[in-house]
Amino acid sequence: MRRAVEFLVDMLPLDGAARRAVDETLADWRCEARDTTTSGGRLLADVVGTAAVIGAIARLALDEVRMPASWPVVARVVGLALTVSALIAMIGAWSTLAAAEWPTAVTLFVALLPITLGSYLPLVALTPPFRLQRGVPVLGVCLLLGVMTAANLGWVTPAAKRSFRTNAVDVLVERAGDAPAQPSDPERSVPALVGRVMAGGFDGSSAAYTLSDRAALSATAPAFLLLGIQARRFSRYRRWWHAGDLLAWAVAAVAAFPAVLAVTELRDMLQARFFYPANELRLLQFWVVPAVALLAAGLMARRSSACATIEVKP
């Protein structure tokens, strides 16, 4: 357990003071694990040590959020993501406008913007639009991006999907002579989904899958930001022109395969072939994306550290 936590800590771009604080916590964990002789004591030491490391990193992230340097970096990432999302939303609003015969595309554009932002914010974070230098509060930026993405996916995007369905989809459906569609879980906010989960039954299971998907997508933006930062540092030591960015995109493409698999018939074929329960697979499929990104970031961080150690040798 301790080695896994140390691997995850290595991928975080911590400065000297922050790294010393985390190293002291890890040292206390090693001392407590060494002093115990029973399996129960080692398990307790692992639980307490993991909680202490998480608490130390959380305190560092909260301290960096209060730093004035965090907000310009977040504004730059979110601003670039909004620009890309706005272009995509304009194209979608224009193409849907001709079919729905709307008098204006403003409402449709506003509905599509948060939906596209949830997808393009992690991609923009994958190639960070800022220079890697000392003093950049990366942990604070990651925390802010995660909170913003969770708020967008939890409240803003469901409202936007309801607006899009009411003003565009239902209009076309009624014109075809069919009954309008009923509200679905993607159109419900987090409190509404939690209420359905507490109620239990089939609706509760479906709401639990939606909450799991949103939590995984909220973790994707910070994970991709760490991957992009470590990829650039890796390319700096390897002396490859933008090799880090290209490698980060390649890892993201591999990590995104389960998400693509989820919306195709191939997933159903694999489930039928290997007897995988569809519900359990759905709970885990989107978590593969941030997990693979963090694993790649950790490997690049260790490789970069090894290259830096070799270069400073006399």
GUKE-884411 format. One record per residue (C-alpha): x, z, y; residue in three letters. Coordinates in steps of 0.1 Angstrom, whole numbers, padded with zeros to 4 digits, always signed. Layout:
BEGIN
XZYALA
...
END
This chain:
BEGIN
+0000+0000+0000MET
+0028+0009+0024ARG
+0046-0024+0019ARG
+0014-0043+0026ALA
+0009-0024+0058VAL
+0045-0030+0068GLU
+0041-0067+0062PHE
+0010-0068+0085LEU
+0029-0048+0111VAL
+0058-0072+0111ASP
+0035-0101+0121MET
+0025-0083+0153LEU
+0046-0092+0184PRO
+0053-0057+0195LEU
+0078-0048+0222ASP
+0105-0021+0219GLY
+0084+0009+0228ALA
+0054-0001+0208ALA
+0075-0010+0178ARG
+0092+0024+0179ARG
+0058+0042+0180ALA
+0046+0023+0149VAL
+0080+0028+0131ASP
+0077+0065+0137GLU
+0043+0065+0121THR
+0056+0045+0091LEU
+0085+0070+0088ALA
+0062+0099+0087ASP
+0042+0081+0060TRP
+0073+0075+0039ARG
+0083+0112+0042CYS
+0049+0124+0031GLU
+0048+0100+0001ALA
+0083+0111-0009ARG
+0074+0148-0008ASP
+0044+0144-0031THR
+0047+0142-0069THR
+0011+0136-0081THR
-0009+0104-0081SER
-0036+0121-0061GLY
-0011+0132-0035GLY
+0003+0097-0032ARG
-0032+0083-0028LEU
-0040+0108-0001LEU
-0007+0100+0017ALA
-0015+0062+0015ASP
-0050+0068+0030VAL
-0037+0091+0058VAL
-0007+0068+0065GLY
-0029+0037+0067THR
-0053+0054+0090ALA
-0024+0067+0112ALA
-0010+0032+0115VAL
-0043+0017+0124ILE
-0049+0044+0150GLY
-0015+0038+0165ALA
-0020+0000+0168ILE
-0055+0006+0182ALA
-0042+0029+0209ARG
-0015+0003+0218LEU
-0042-0024+0220ALA
-0064-0003+0242LEU
-0035+0005+0264ASP
-0027-0032+0268GLU
-0063-0041+0275VAL
-0060-0019+0306ARG
-0029-0038+0317MET
-0035-0063+0346PRO
-0014-0089+0327ALA
-0040-0091+0298SER
-0069-0106+0318TRP
-0051-0137+0332PRO
-0040-0147+0297VAL
-0075-0142+0283VAL
-0090-0162+0312ALA
-0066-0190+0305ARG
-0075-0191+0267VAL
-0112-0188+0273VAL
-0111-0213+0302GLY
-0095-0240+0281LEU
-0119-0233+0253ALA
-0148-0235+0277LEU
-0136-0268+0290THR
-0133-0284+0256VAL
-0167-0269+0246SER
-0183-0282+0277ALA
-0172-0317+0269LEU
-0185-0315+0234ILE
-0218-0299+0246ALA
-0222-0327+0272MET
-0219-0353+0245ILE
-0244-0335+0223GLY
-0268-0330+0251ALA
-0266-0366+0261TRP
-0272-0378+0225SER
-0301-0354+0219THR
-0316-0362+0253LEU
-0325-0397+0243ALA
-0342-0386+0212ALA
-0361-0357+0227ALA
-0369-0374+0260GLU
-0361-0344+0281TRP
-0365-0346+0319PRO
-0332-0329+0322THR
-0302-0321+0300ALA
-0292-0289+0318VAL
-0312-0266+0295THR
-0299-0284+0264LEU
-0263-0282+0277PHE
-0266-0245+0283VAL
-0279-0240+0248ALA
-0251-0260+0232LEU
-0222-0245+0252LEU
-0220-0211+0235PRO
-0226-0227+0200ILE
-0196-0250+0205THR
-0175-0222+0221LEU
-0177-0202+0189GLY
-0160-0230+0171SER
-0134-0241+0196TYR
-0122-0208+0209LEU
-0102-0201+0176PRO
-0087-0236+0178LEU
-0075-0231+0213VAL
-0061-0197+0204ALA
-0041-0215+0176LEU
-0020-0232+0202THR
-0018-0205+0230PRO
-0018-0220+0265PRO
+0008-0196+0278PHE
+0045-0191+0276ARG
+0060-0167+0251LEU
+0079-0141+0271GLN
+0084-0104+0272ARG
+0056-0084+0288GLY
+0027-0105+0275VAL
+0002-0080+0261PRO
-0006-0098+0229VAL
-0024-0070+0212LEU
-0047-0065+0242GLY
-0054-0103+0243VAL
-0062-0103+0206CYS
-0086-0074+0211LEU
-0104-0090+0240LEU
-0107-0123+0223LEU
-0122-0106+0192GLY
-0147-0086+0213VAL
-0157-0117+0233MET
-0161-0138+0202THR
-0182-0111+0185ALA
-0204-0108+0216ALA
-0209-0145+0217ASN
-0217-0148+0180LEU
-0238-0117+0179GLY
-0261-0121+0209TRP
-0255-0153+0230VAL
-0253-0179+0203THR
-0285-0167+0185PRO
-0304-0170+0218ALA
-0289-0204+0224ALA
-0299-0215+0189LYS
-0335-0203+0195ARG
-0336-0222+0228SER
-0322-0254+0211PHE
-0348-0252+0183ARG
-0377-0246+0206THR
-0369-0272+0231ASN
-0354-0300+0210ALA
-0359-0296+0172VAL
-0395-0284+0173ASP
-0404-0313+0197VAL
-0391-0339+0173LEU
-0407-0321+0143VAL
-0441-0319+0160GLU
-0438-0356+0170ARG
-0433-0365+0134ALA
-0464-0345+0124GLY
-0447-0316+0107ASP
-0451-0279+0114ALA
-0423-0263+0135PRO
-0397-0243+0117ALA
-0397-0206+0115GLN
-0369-0185+0131PRO
-0340-0180+0107SER
-0311-0155+0104ASP
-0287-0176+0126PRO
-0312-0172+0154GLU
-0313-0134+0152ARG
-0291-0110+0171SER
-0269-0083+0154VAL
-0295-0055+0159PRO
-0322-0076+0143ALA
-0300-0085+0114LEU
-0290-0049+0108VAL
-0327-0040+0108GLY
-0334-0066+0081ARG
-0304-0053+0061VAL
-0318-0018+0062MET
-0352-0030+0050ALA
-0336-0044+0019GLY
-0349-0071-0004GLY
-0341-0108-0003PHE
-0343-0109+0035ASP
-0318-0081+0037GLY
-0293-0099+0015SER
-0296-0130+0036SER
-0290-0110+0068ALA
-0260-0093+0052ALA
-0244-0128+0045TYR
-0250-0138+0081THR
-0234-0106+0095LEU
-0204-0111+0072SER
-0200-0147+0084ASP
-0201-0136+0120ARG
-0176-0108+0115ALA
-0152-0132+0098ALA
-0155-0158+0125LEU
-0150-0131+0151SER
-0117-0121+0134ALA
-0106-0158+0133THR
-0097-0161+0170ALA
-0073-0131+0170PRO
-0058-0142+0137ALA
-0053-0177+0149PHE
-0037-0164+0181LEU
-0012-0144+0161LEU
-0005-0174+0139LEU
+0001-0196+0169GLY
+0025-0171+0185ILE
+0045-0166+0153GLN
+0046-0204+0147ALA
+0061-0210+0181ARG
+0087-0183+0175ARG
+0094-0197+0141PHE
+0099-0232+0156SER
+0122-0218+0183ARG
+0146-0205+0157TYR
+0143-0236+0135ARG
+0149-0259+0166ARG
+0121-0282+0157TRP
+0101-0299+0185TRP
+0066-0284+0183HIS
+0071-0278+0146ALA
+0055-0244+0149GLY
+0023-0258+0164ASP
+0021-0285+0137LEU
+0027-0259+0110LEU
+0000-0237+0125ALA
-0025-0265+0125TRP
-0016-0274+0089ALA
-0022-0237+0078VAL
-0055-0237+0097ALA
-0066-0269+0079ALA
-0059-0253+0046VAL
-0076-0220+0056ALA
-0107-0239+0069ALA
-0112-0255+0035PHE
-0136-0228+0023PRO
-0157-0232+0054ALA
-0159-0270+0047VAL
-0166-0262+0011LEU
-0195-0240+0021ALA
-0215-0268+0037VAL
-0211-0293+0009THR
-0225-0298-0025GLU
-0191-0292-0040LEU
-0195-0255-0037ARG
-0227-0256-0058ASP
-0208-0277-0084MET
-0180-0252-0086LEU
-0204-0223-0088GLN
-0222-0240-0117ALA
-0190-0248-0134ARG
-0173-0214-0132PHE
-0205-0192-0132PHE
-0196-0177-0098TYR
-0225-0158-0082PRO
-0236-0177-0051ALA
-0243-0145-0031ASN
-0209-0129-0038GLU
-0190-0161-0030LEU
-0209-0165+0002ARG
-0199-0129+0013LEU
-0162-0138+0009LEU
-0158-0175+0018GLN
-0154-0172+0055PHE
-0130-0143+0053TRP
-0105-0166+0036VAL
-0098-0183+0070VAL
-0085-0153+0089PRO
-0068-0139+0058ALA
-0048-0170+0052VAL
-0039-0172+0089ALA
-0026-0136+0089LEU
-0006-0142+0057LEU
+0011-0172+0072ALA
+0017-0153+0105ALA
+0034-0126+0085GLY
+0056-0149+0066LEU
+0067-0167+0098MET
+0074-0134+0115ALA
+0097-0123+0087ARG
+0114-0156+0087ARG
+0119-0155+0124SER
+0133-0120+0122SER
+0158-0131+0095ALA
+0169-0161+0117CYS
+0173-0138+0147ALA
+0194-0113+0127THR
+0216-0141+0114ILE
+0222-0155+0149GLU
+0234-0122+0164VAL
+0260-0116+0138LYS
+0296-0118+0151PRO
END
